[in-house]
Every structure is written in C-alpha cells, then in structure tokens.
C-alpha cells in the first residue's frame, strides 16, 4: 500500500501542510516539529513525489554514486570514471541528449549513512545507483540493504555494484562487478614466498569489510599452500594462531599503516616482509619501517594493493596488485545508463594483476 502525505502527517501528529513545509524546506518550522516529521517519514519509508516530469518517466535525471571516501583515490577513480559515462548522451531518453546528473554520496564508511543516502535517492526517484567498494558483513545491515535496493529497483532504479560482491539476496541488481581480491592477495603472498620470505606480517583493513576478508583469505591460502600458515618464530613445527599474531587490523589509511606496522614489529621483530591492506596503508608501513632505522627492501620488504597512481612514485616503487579501477568504474557507469548489457548471471569477476617493483626483494641472510 502506498504511503501518503496524510499518513505521514497522522504519524507525526501535524497537518499535511506542515509535512509539506518540512519536506520542501520553503517555510520555517520548529526544530522539534521538523524532527518529528522526518522521523515519521523514515518510519513509514515515505517517498516524496518529484516533479511532474519525473513522475511521468518513473525516474528522474539523477544518478547516485555511493563511495566510502571521495578523497581516497580508490573511490575517486571509480566515481570519476562512472561519471564520464553517466554525464554523457546516449541513453535514448530524449532529454537534452540523455545526460544524467551524477551525485557523489560520501558515506564515510558508515552503514547508517549508506542506508540514508539510498533513502534520499529513492525519494528523488533516482534513475540509477552505483555502489562502490567493499560491503559491511553484518546480517542486519545486509537485510536492510537488500530491502532498500529492492524498493529502488521496483520503482525503476537501476542498481549496480562496482568493486563489491553481490548481497546474499541480490535479485534487485542489474550487475555486480567484483574485484578478485582473494586471487590478488594470494598471488602477492606467493611472490613474497618465492623470494624466500617465511615471516610475513599483514596490516589488514577493518574486519567487517568484504574487501578485508577476501584479501586476507588469499594471503593465508598462499601461506597454507607453502606450509607456513602457523609457523612459529625461530623454529620448526606448528604454532597455533601465529598468523593472528602476525595480523593487525585497522582503517584503510596511512596512519593505520604506520601504527599497525610498529605493532607488528613489536610482536614479531623477525618479520622480513609486510603486506599492507592497500597502497595508502603501505605508505604508512614504509614510514614506520624507516623510522625504526630499517631499509626497504634490504632489511624488510613492503607490498600494497590497488596500484594507486602514487605507487610507482614511492621510493622504492611499491610492489602491489593492480585493480583496473577506471575501467571498472566506466563499465559500472555504462551499466547504470543501460549502455551495456549486464554480464551473464549479472555478476562479473574482474581480474587483479601483480605489479612487481622495487619494494620487495629476497630477505638477507
């Protein structure tokens, strides 16, 4: 049953005119009244009617691109690439050449803000939504996301995931473009093992993120295959849980890389290599290693992930895993605009490429 303005007014115990004033923002309303109306809107999941042109077409000229942090090149590159496809003509709508207005929604990594932005885009009858980056692995949040995306899709909004796997209930998606984070993580650690490294520390991202889990799983798969999964310090035999001791979690930022590396070196001074959750974290790791009086790669190797633009300019250049961020973002934009057919089954896995540079070398001695 469709929720009406009158339903919201009844829930908030105000007149329909007051609800309209709050939603349109064209008349002063007491803060307590405004808060009550907005709470009723959220409780009832009321969708504000857009302009008449939007109603006639079922969707508007708005496309939302959700990112964790637009200042992070990982998200900025994908969002910018998607926008090149969204902002151009060619969708056949006949409106000003078919251009759409791409709006970047910066969630700050907050699951609550992610849902809030989807609600706002639903109210604006967005033509499409592109969600970038890893997802939060929380059953309650996943259920809320699935419900929200289904409502958007039912209203005609095209849903595309870029750089994240589909939800367990992903029927609402047009497509999910998922990076092979697990395979990339495995190949990176295999490279270090091939150089002779046996004590490898890992600076991981937030534990609740799919990206974190998949990259760490790939790392540990390589260790298990080489018989190193639980090798203790300084001796033979298995030491249960040693890889947990050699893993430190934190945000995907430079400060986390710096502080986590200091912690790793405190826990295991004998590590000869450090794998970082991404290239930004790797820069922090490199700074921590140098501040401890060690050289890269002569004393310790450091590797990253993503192959962000600055990776090749680090000194020494950073060994990392290249993800085709621009290509993936552009493809997501085309899918959101209906310019490209979805992959078979709606899911495509995008390969990761190992980029071997000067920051990794064989351990000394």
KOLLO-179341 format. One record per residue (C-alpha): residue in one letter; x, y, z. Coordinates in pm, whole numbers, padded with zeros to 5 digits, always signed. Each point is the difference from the previous one (the first is absolute). Layout:
AXYZ...
***
This chain:
X+00000+00000+00000X+00137+00343-00098X+00081+00231+00291X-00153+00345-00043X+00078+00345+00133X-00306-00032+00222X+00140-00319+00153X+00321+00181+00091X-00198+00290+00147X-00205-00236+00216X+00311-00180+00121X+00176+00327+00087X-00318+00153+00150X+00017+00307-00225X-00196+00132-00297X+00079-00109-00359X+00100+00360-00069X+00267-00020+00271X+00137-00322-00150X+00019+00170-00339X+00182+00299+00150X+00257-00224+00167X+00065-00206-00312X+00016+00297-00236X+00204+00214+00239X-00182+00315-00112X-00147+00115+00335X+00145+00023+00353X-00105-00289+00225X+00093-00061+00364X+00296-00236+00038X-00196-00246+00217X-00283-00011-00255X+00243-00047-00286X+00169-00288+00181X-00337-00167+00067X-00100+00026-00365X+00330-00137-00128X-00020-00289+00246X-00348-00082-00129X+00128+00015-00359X+00274-00250+00085X-00230-00227+00203X-00254-00020-00283X+00264+00000-00278X-00190+00280-00172X+00124+00093-00347X-00045+00366-00090X-00154+00056-00340X+00242+00169-00237X-00082+00244-00279X-00269-00092-00249X+00259-00088-00262X+00156-00249+00240X-00334-00158+00076X-00078-00041-00367X+00327-00172-00065X-00004-00201+00327X+00357+00112+00070X+00188+00331+00002X+00321+00114-00165X+00192-00070+00320X+00258-00278+00049X+00153-00062+00342X+00355-00131+00043X+00070-00120+00354X+00363+00005+00121X+00165-00050+00337X+00240+00293-00040X+00024+00214-00312X+00346+00120+00114X+00128-00358-00028X+00129-00054-00358X-00148-00353+00002X-00350+00150+00012X+00076+00322-00184X+00128-00182-00307X-00304-00230-00021X-00247+00283+00062X+00165+00225-00256X+00002-00274-00261X-00366-00081+00062X-00088+00366-00036X+00159+00016-00345X-00264-00249-00117X-00291+00138+00202X+00044+00362-00098X+00008-00061-00376X-00274-00049-00259X-00118-00326-00143X-00262-00155+00227X-00281+00069-00243X-00218+00193+00244X-00022+00304-00227X+00067+00237+00288X+00277+00245-00091X+00187-00276-00175X-00055-00251+00279X+00240+00144+00256X-00045-00085+00367X+00112+00188+00308X+00248-00211+00202X+00001+00074+00372X+00281-00133+00219X-00121-00121+00340X+00286-00022+00251X-00095-00250+00273X+00320+00020+00203X-00022-00378+00028X-00314+00026+00213X-00266-00270-00064X-00266+00234+00135X+00095+00279-00240X+00004-00248-00285X-00364-00085+00072X-00088+00368+00047X+00139+00092-00341X-00193-00284-00162X-00319+00130+00163X+00070+00351-00129X+00067-00134-00349X-00322-00199+00019X-00194+00316+00085X+00157+00173-00299X-00093-00291-00227X+00360-00046-00107X+00048-00154-00344X+00291-00211+00127X+00219-00063+00302X+00364-00116-00014X+00142-00137+00327X+00379-00020+00015X+00248-00177+00225X-00027-00283+00251X-00321-00074+00187X-00056-00030+00374X-00043-00363+00106X-00278+00049+00251X-00319-00208-00044X-00232+00276+00124X+00157+00258-00229X+00001-00241-00295X-00371-00066+00052X-00073+00372+00019X+00204+00062-00314X-00177-00278-00188X-00341+00139+00096X+00096+00354-00096X+00153-00099-00334X-00305-00209-00084X-00223+00303+00053X+00224+00210-00220X+00003-00263-00273X-00379-00043+00018X-00032+00376-00062X+00215-00025-00314X+00344+00086+00139X+00292-00193-00150X+00234-00141+00268X+00367-00070-00075X+00274-00116+00239X+00355+00099-00090X+00286-00159+00189X-00223-00195+00236X-00162-00343-00007X-00379-00035-00022X-00209-00023+00314X-00125-00346+00105X-00339+00113-00134X+00107+00182-00315X-00301-00029-00231X-00037+00379-00022X+00336+00047-00169X+00062+00079-00364X+00359-00113+00050X+00277-00050+00256X+00358+00061-00110X+00213-00171+00265X+00378+00026+00017X+00198-00321+00047X+00138+00114+00336X+00055-00356+00118X+00201-00098-00308X+00202+00320+00012X+00083-00050+00366X+00110-00357-00066X+00228+00092-00291X+00161+00283+00195X+00093-00228+00291X+00113-00274-00239X+00242+00255-00146X+00147+00074+00343X+00028-00370+00082X+00177-00062-00331X+00262+00253+00109X+00067-00199+00316X-00212+00188+00255X-00138-00217+00278X-00103+00253+00264X-00253+00231-00166X-00199+00256+00196X-00338+00120-00124X-00158+00342+00058X-00368-00068-00071X-00297+00232-00046X-00314+00015+00218X-00105-00359+00085X-00367+00055-00089X+00070+00085-00367X-00024-00252-00284X+00313+00144-00161X+00198-00060+00318X-00117-00358+00036X+00062-00099-00361X+00352+00149-00018X+00097-00158+00331X-00144-00336-00109X+00214+00009-00314X+00309+00080+00209X-00061-00290+00236X-00079-00241-00284X+00350+00065-00136X+00153-00055+00344X-00185-00329+00047X+00104-00123-00344X+00363+00068+00093X-00034-00163+00342X+00043+00333+00179X-00347+00060+00138X+00099-00048+00364X+00378-00005-00005X+00123+00139+00333X+00285+00241+00043X+00349-00145-00010X-00078-00370-00028X-00171-00291-00165X-00344-00136+00072X-00343+00157+00011X-00086+00281+00239X-00379+00031+00008X-00129+00348-00069X+00335+00147-00101X-00153+00163-00307X-00246+00184+00222X+00300+00140+00188X+00152+00108-00331X-00320+00180-00105X-00109+00345+00120X-00330+00157-00110X-00073+00370-00047X-00152+00262-00232X+00111+00030-00362X+00220+00303+00062X+00366+00096+00037X-00013+00049+00376X-00135-00350+00047X+00283-00138-00213X+00258+00182+00210X-00139-00101+00340X-00081-00359-00100X+00351-00052-00138X+00154+00118+00327X-00224-00250+00180X+00101-00279-00239X+00368+00073+00052X-00054-00005+00375X-00183-00334-00015X+00237-00164-00249X+00334+00177-00047X+00105-00281-00234X-00250+00079-00279X+00172+00049-00334X-00300+00124-00198X-00320+00196+00061X-00309-00016-00218X-00227+00304+00031X-00378+00009-00050X+00037+00263-00273X+00259+00237-00142X-00087+00286+00237X+00051-00232+00297X+00325-00116-00161X+00134+00357+00000X-00057+00015+00375X+00171-00336+00038X+00303+00125-00196X+00026+00309+00224X-00013-00214+00314X+00269-00234-00132X+00231+00292-00079X-00065+00162+00338X+00122-00324+00158X+00331+00039-00184X-00066-00274-00257X+00037+00014-00377X-00250-00105-00267X+00047-00259-00148X+00348-00085+00137X-00125-00058+00357X-00372-00048-00055X-00229-00024-00303X-00328+00193-00020X-00289-00066-00241X-00335+00170-00056X-00323-00053-00190X-00202+00198-00264X+00289+00157-00201X-00111+00356+00072X+00170+00271-00210X+00263+00087+00261X+00119-00362+00039X+00252+00017-00282X+00142+00328+00138X+00069-00137+00349X+00368-00053+00081X+00059-00279-00069X-00297-00053-00233X-00267-00207+00171X-00069-00362-00088X-00379-00022-00003X-00306-00158-00161X-00159+00198-00280X-00376+00030-00007X-00139+00161-00319X-00188+00268+00194X-00067+00238-00289X-00112-00277-00233X-00231-00147+00265X-00149+00339+00083X-00064+00081-00366X-00165-00337-00052X-00219+00055+00306X-00105+00335-00144X-00095-00158-00332X-00200-00271+00178X-00177+00263+00211X-00095+00189-00316X-00109-00311-00189X+00277+00053-00257X+00144-00348+00057X-00163-00338+00051X+00048-00158+00343X+00246-00291+00027X-00142-00356+00001X-00177-00057+00330X+00048+00367+00087X+00339-00060+00165X+00348+00058-00142X+00330-00066+00178X+00270+00249-00101X+00353-00138+00000X+00280+00146+00212X+00356+00033-00136X+00320-00031+00204X+00234+00299-00052X+00352-00090+00119X+00215+00304+00080X+00292+00096+00218X-00154-00019+00347X+00025-00379+00017X+00317-00209-00011X+00144-00319+00146X+00069+00014+00374X+00362+00038+00106X+00187-00283+00169
***
